[in-house]
Amino acid sequence: MSPSRDELAARQRLVEERRDTLAPSAEPEPDPARRREDEQPLDHREQSLSDADQTAGDTDQTLSDRDQQASDEDQATADEQVVRDGDEDAHHRSTAAREETTRERAEVGEARHATASLRDQAAAERDAVAAQRDRDAEIDDRLAVELGAGLSGDQQLRGQELRARALEGRRRAALDRERAARDRELAARDRDLAARDRRLAEQALEQAGTDELTGARRRGVGLEELGREIERARRTGESLVAAYVDVDGLKRVNDQHGHAAGDELLRDVVTTLRDRMRSYDLLVRLGGDEFLCVLLGLSVEEAQERFGALNAELPPGPTVRSASFGFSALLNGEGAQELIDRADRELLAARAASPRRTGSATRLS
């Protein structure tokens, strides 16, 4: 016997009640329009991420080009020996280029970090959409089961449509989860690249302040660091000594034995100075053959003792090798330039007092 009209109506009401129980806060059936609205922000985010990738790639190439340009200028400076002739323009240009590269790398690092956050957010959104697709598919499946219990051909057809839609929803949910996983992988990559950019920025900053030939700090950066050392000495009440160092006879070595010999002499003097300094002491190349050692917490006498045997420790070369020293201790109210000038005057006075012992001349102030 076929069910009566009243029995069919009652069965349909039961289906509706169960459907409401399955999704009490949703529409009776998952709304395709809502699904499209959920996906639209992800489409926009995908384009933003693609644009960010392209920008990062372009910037990487630009930074690589700027690094090469700075390196080329450094090499040209070393080849021409312009610093030892008193003209530091080429080094200044090189330093400026490296400082610009450092700034750009820092900006790129921040941009990559922001891109990583964007990818994490997109991944979370994709996971949320995937979860909603699964919920919608579950509702569709259950509704299909309920509708399939009816004898109406329309209801059975509707049940088949719901099953097909549930299958498609689960397929797309799986794709969303795959893309979310990819977003997280790319976010991790972006963070690694951001860390690399920060590391390269730090290296570029260090290179911008380092003399390529000797490894000492360059004049501009070194004087800034000297200012900070003076501030630290005033805060802590510690003593501070400046040792002005002049490599003797560098021009004669260059003229008689070539610039390679002069370069070797400068490197050997700096290496020997470093051996007698602490790891945190400041060493600055003021000019072609002039250096400044800054020693915190020492007296002039202690500084003289550290450097007194330096000339005897220099490796042998084609000529007699030596360096002259002048020492000054920081006075109350004195600035960096006054401290340096006093040490320089002491060096000149020591040379004048011992003209035949230029290499070992020292004088205390």
C-alpha positions as CSV (number, residue, x, y, z in Angstrom):
1,M,0.0,0.0,0.0
2,S,1.3,3.4,-0.9
3,P,1.7,5.9,2.0
4,S,-1.1,8.4,2.3
5,R,-0.6,12.1,1.7
6,D,-0.6,12.7,5.4
7,E,2.1,10.1,6.0
8,L,4.3,11.7,3.3
9,A,3.8,15.1,4.8
10,A,4.7,13.8,8.3
11,R,7.9,12.1,6.9
12,Q,8.9,15.4,5.2
13,R,8.5,17.3,8.4
14,L,10.7,14.7,10.2
15,V,13.4,15.2,7.6
16,E,13.2,19.0,8.1
17,E,13.5,18.6,11.9
18,R,16.5,16.4,11.6
19,R,18.2,18.7,9.1
20,D,17.7,21.6,11.6
21,T,19.3,19.5,14.3
22,L,22.3,18.7,12.1
23,A,23.0,22.4,11.4
24,P,21.1,24.5,13.9
25,S,23.1,27.7,13.1
26,A,23.2,27.3,9.3
27,E,20.9,27.5,6.4
28,P,18.8,24.3,5.8
29,E,21.2,23.6,3.0
30,P,24.8,24.9,2.6
31,D,24.5,28.2,0.6
32,P,26.6,28.2,-2.6
33,A,26.6,32.0,-2.5
34,R,28.2,31.9,1.0
35,R,30.8,29.5,-0.3
36,R,31.7,31.9,-3.1
37,E,32.0,34.8,-0.6
38,D,34.3,32.6,1.6
39,E,36.6,32.0,-1.4
40,Q,36.8,35.6,-2.7
41,P,39.1,36.9,0.1
42,L,41.4,33.9,-0.5
43,D,41.6,34.8,-4.2
44,H,42.6,38.3,-3.4
45,R,45.1,37.1,-0.8
46,E,46.6,34.7,-3.4
47,Q,47.3,37.6,-5.7
48,S,48.8,39.7,-2.9
49,L,51.2,36.8,-2.0
50,S,52.1,36.4,-5.7
51,D,52.9,40.1,-5.9
52,A,54.9,39.9,-2.7
53,D,57.0,37.0,-4.1
54,Q,57.7,38.9,-7.3
55,T,58.7,42.1,-5.4
56,A,61.0,40.1,-3.1
57,G,62.6,38.4,-6.1
58,D,63.2,41.7,-7.9
59,T,64.7,43.2,-4.7
60,D,67.0,40.2,-4.3
61,Q,68.5,40.8,-7.7
62,T,68.8,44.5,-7.0
63,L,70.6,43.8,-3.7
64,S,72.9,41.4,-5.4
65,D,73.8,44.0,-8.0
66,R,74.5,46.6,-5.3
67,D,76.7,44.2,-3.4
68,Q,78.7,43.6,-6.5
69,Q,79.0,47.3,-7.2
70,A,80.3,47.9,-3.6
71,S,82.8,45.1,-3.9
72,D,84.0,46.5,-7.3
73,E,84.5,49.9,-5.8
74,D,86.4,48.4,-2.8
75,Q,88.7,46.6,-5.2
76,A,89.3,49.7,-7.3
77,T,90.2,51.6,-4.2
78,A,92.7,49.0,-3.1
79,D,94.2,48.8,-6.6
80,E,94.7,52.6,-6.9
81,Q,96.0,53.0,-3.4
82,V,94.0,56.2,-3.2
83,V,93.7,56.1,0.6
84,R,97.4,56.1,1.1
85,D,97.6,59.2,-1.1
86,G,95.2,61.0,1.2
87,D,92.1,60.8,-1.0
88,E,89.3,58.7,0.6
89,D,86.5,59.6,-1.9
90,A,86.4,56.1,-3.4
91,H,86.1,54.4,0.1
92,H,83.4,56.9,1.0
93,R,81.5,56.0,-2.1
94,S,81.9,52.3,-1.3
95,T,80.8,52.8,2.3
96,A,77.8,54.8,1.2
97,A,76.8,52.0,-1.3
98,R,77.1,49.3,1.4
99,E,75.1,51.4,3.9
100,E,72.3,51.8,1.3
101,T,72.5,48.0,0.7
102,T,72.2,47.4,4.4
103,R,69.2,49.6,4.6
104,E,67.5,47.9,1.7
105,R,68.2,44.5,3.1
106,A,66.7,45.4,6.4
107,E,63.6,46.6,4.7
108,V,63.4,43.5,2.6
109,G,63.7,41.4,5.7
110,E,60.8,43.2,7.3
111,A,58.8,42.8,4.1
112,R,59.5,39.1,4.0
113,H,58.4,38.7,7.7
114,A,55.2,40.5,6.8
115,T,54.7,38.2,3.9
116,A,55.2,35.2,6.1
117,S,52.5,36.5,8.5
118,L,50.2,37.0,5.5
119,R,50.8,33.4,4.4
120,D,50.1,32.1,7.9
121,Q,46.8,34.1,7.9
122,A,45.9,32.8,4.5
123,A,46.6,29.2,5.7
124,A,44.4,29.7,8.7
125,E,41.6,31.0,6.4
126,R,42.0,28.1,4.1
127,D,41.8,25.6,7.0
128,A,38.6,27.4,8.2
129,V,37.1,27.2,4.7
130,A,38.1,23.5,4.4
131,A,36.4,22.8,7.8
132,Q,33.3,24.6,6.6
133,R,33.3,22.6,3.4
134,D,33.5,19.4,5.4
135,R,30.6,20.5,7.7
136,D,28.5,21.4,4.6
137,A,29.3,18.0,3.0
138,E,28.2,16.2,6.2
139,I,24.9,18.1,6.2
140,D,24.4,17.3,2.5
141,D,25.1,13.6,3.1
142,R,22.7,13.4,6.0
143,L,20.0,15.3,4.1
144,A,20.5,13.0,1.2
145,V,20.0,9.9,3.4
146,E,16.8,11.4,4.8
147,L,15.5,12.5,1.5
148,G,16.3,9.1,0.0
149,A,14.0,7.5,2.6
150,G,11.1,9.1,0.8
151,L,9.4,7.5,-2.2
152,S,9.1,10.7,-4.2
153,G,11.2,10.7,-7.3
154,D,12.0,14.4,-6.8
155,Q,13.2,13.7,-3.3
156,Q,15.4,10.9,-4.5
157,L,16.8,13.1,-7.3
158,R,17.5,15.8,-4.8
159,G,19.3,13.3,-2.5
160,Q,21.6,12.3,-5.4
161,E,22.4,16.0,-6.0
162,L,23.2,16.5,-2.4
163,R,25.6,13.5,-2.4
164,A,27.3,14.8,-5.5
165,R,27.6,18.2,-3.9
166,A,29.0,16.7,-0.7
167,L,31.6,14.7,-2.7
168,E,32.7,17.9,-4.5
169,G,32.8,19.8,-1.2
170,R,35.1,17.2,0.4
171,R,37.3,17.3,-2.7
172,R,37.7,21.1,-2.5
173,A,38.2,20.9,1.3
174,A,41.1,18.5,0.6
175,L,42.5,21.0,-1.9
176,D,42.1,23.9,0.6
177,R,44.1,21.9,3.1
178,E,46.8,21.2,0.6
179,R,47.1,24.8,-0.2
180,A,47.0,25.8,3.5
181,A,50.0,23.4,4.0
182,R,51.8,25.0,1.1
183,D,51.1,28.4,2.5
184,R,52.7,27.4,5.8
185,E,55.7,25.9,4.0
186,L,56.1,29.2,2.1
187,A,55.7,31.2,5.3
188,A,58.5,29.1,6.8
189,R,60.6,29.8,3.7
190,D,59.8,33.6,4.0
191,R,60.9,33.6,7.6
192,D,64.2,31.8,6.7
193,L,64.8,34.4,4.0
194,A,63.9,37.2,6.4
195,A,66.5,35.8,8.8
196,R,69.0,35.6,6.0
197,D,68.3,39.2,5.0
198,R,68.8,40.4,8.5
199,R,72.1,38.5,8.8
200,L,73.3,39.9,5.4
201,A,72.3,43.4,6.6
202,E,74.4,43.0,9.7
203,Q,77.3,41.7,7.6
204,A,76.9,44.6,5.2
205,L,76.8,47.0,8.1
206,E,80.0,45.5,9.5
207,Q,81.7,45.6,6.0
208,A,80.6,49.2,5.6
209,G,82.6,50.1,8.7
210,T,85.6,47.8,8.1
211,D,88.8,48.7,6.2
212,E,89.2,45.9,3.7
213,L,93.0,45.9,3.8
214,T,93.7,45.8,7.5
215,G,90.4,44.8,9.1
216,A,90.5,47.9,11.4
217,R,87.4,50.1,11.7
218,R,87.1,52.9,9.1
219,R,87.6,56.4,10.2
220,G,84.0,57.6,10.1
221,V,82.5,54.6,11.8
222,G,85.5,54.3,14.2
223,L,85.1,57.9,15.4
224,E,81.4,57.2,16.1
225,E,82.4,54.2,18.2
226,L,85.1,56.2,19.9
227,G,82.4,58.7,21.0
228,R,80.4,55.8,22.5
229,E,83.5,54.5,24.3
230,I,84.0,58.0,25.8
231,E,80.4,58.1,26.9
232,R,80.8,54.7,28.5
233,A,84.0,55.8,30.3
234,R,82.2,58.9,31.7
235,R,79.2,56.8,32.9
236,T,81.3,54.1,34.6
237,G,84.1,56.4,35.8
238,E,86.7,54.2,34.1
239,S,89.9,55.5,32.5
240,L,90.3,55.6,28.8
241,V,93.5,55.8,26.8
242,A,94.1,56.6,23.1
243,A,97.2,55.3,21.4
244,Y,98.0,57.1,18.1
245,V,100.0,54.8,15.9
246,D,102.0,55.8,12.8
247,V,103.6,53.1,10.6
248,D,107.1,54.3,9.9
249,G,108.4,54.6,6.4
250,L,105.4,53.3,4.5
251,K,105.9,55.6,1.5
252,R,109.5,54.5,1.3
253,V,108.4,50.8,1.3
254,N,105.9,51.5,-1.4
255,D,108.4,53.4,-3.6
256,Q,111.2,50.9,-3.2
257,H,109.4,47.6,-2.9
258,G,105.9,48.2,-4.3
259,H,102.5,48.6,-2.9
260,A,102.1,44.9,-2.2
261,A,105.0,45.2,0.3
262,G,103.4,48.3,1.8
263,D,100.1,46.4,2.2
264,E,101.8,43.5,3.9
265,L,103.5,45.9,6.3
266,L,100.2,47.5,7.2
267,R,98.5,44.1,7.8
268,D,101.4,42.9,9.9
269,V,101.3,46.0,12.1
270,V,97.6,45.7,12.6
271,T,97.9,42.0,13.4
272,T,100.6,42.7,16.0
273,L,98.5,45.5,17.5
274,R,95.5,43.1,17.8
275,D,97.7,40.6,19.5
276,R,98.3,43.1,22.3
277,M,94.8,44.3,22.5
278,R,91.7,42.8,24.1
279,S,88.9,41.5,21.8
280,Y,86.6,44.4,22.6
281,D,89.3,47.2,22.3
282,L,88.7,49.6,19.4
283,L,91.2,49.8,16.5
284,V,90.6,52.5,13.9
285,R,92.4,53.3,10.6
286,L,92.5,57.1,10.6
287,G,94.4,57.4,7.3
288,G,96.8,55.6,5.1
289,D,99.5,54.7,7.7
290,E,97.9,56.1,10.9
291,F,95.8,54.1,13.4
292,L,94.1,54.7,16.7
293,C,93.9,52.2,19.5
294,V,91.3,52.9,22.2
295,L,91.7,51.1,25.5
296,L,89.1,51.3,28.2
297,G,90.0,50.8,31.8
298,L,93.8,51.1,31.4
299,S,96.2,53.8,32.3
300,V,98.8,55.4,30.0
301,E,101.5,53.4,31.6
302,E,99.6,50.1,31.1
303,A,99.0,51.0,27.5
304,Q,102.7,51.8,26.9
305,E,103.6,48.5,28.4
306,R,101.2,46.6,26.1
307,F,102.7,48.2,23.0
308,G,106.3,48.7,24.1
309,A,107.6,45.5,22.5
310,L,105.5,45.7,19.3
311,N,108.3,46.7,17.0
312,A,110.4,43.8,18.1
313,E,107.5,41.4,17.4
314,L,106.8,42.6,13.9
315,P,107.6,39.9,11.3
316,P,110.7,40.6,9.2
317,G,110.3,42.4,5.8
318,P,112.5,43.8,3.0
319,T,113.3,46.8,5.2
320,V,113.5,47.6,8.9
321,R,109.9,47.7,10.2
322,S,108.6,49.9,13.0
323,A,105.7,52.0,14.3
324,S,105.7,55.1,16.4
325,F,103.2,55.8,19.2
326,G,101.7,58.7,21.1
327,F,99.5,58.2,24.2
328,S,96.8,60.4,25.8
329,A,94.4,59.7,28.7
330,L,90.9,61.1,28.5
331,L,90.5,64.3,30.5
332,N,87.3,65.7,32.0
333,G,85.2,67.6,29.5
334,E,87.4,66.4,26.6
335,G,85.9,65.1,23.3
336,A,87.1,62.6,20.8
337,Q,89.0,65.0,18.6
338,E,90.8,66.6,21.5
339,L,91.8,63.2,22.8
340,I,93.1,62.2,19.3
341,D,94.9,65.5,18.8
342,R,96.8,65.2,22.1
343,A,97.9,61.7,21.3
344,D,99.1,62.8,17.8
345,R,101.1,65.7,19.3
346,E,102.7,63.4,21.8
347,L,103.8,61.1,18.9
348,L,105.3,64.0,17.0
349,A,107.1,65.2,20.1
350,A,108.5,61.8,20.8
351,R,109.8,61.6,17.2
352,A,111.4,65.0,17.5
353,A,113.1,64.0,20.8
354,S,114.4,60.7,19.3
355,P,114.8,61.4,15.5
356,R,117.1,58.4,15.1
357,R,114.8,56.0,17.0
358,T,111.6,56.8,15.1
359,G,110.3,53.2,15.3
360,S,110.5,53.0,19.1
361,A,109.5,56.6,19.9
362,T,106.8,56.8,22.6
363,R,105.8,59.6,24.8
364,L,103.2,59.6,27.6
365,S,100.5,62.2,28.3
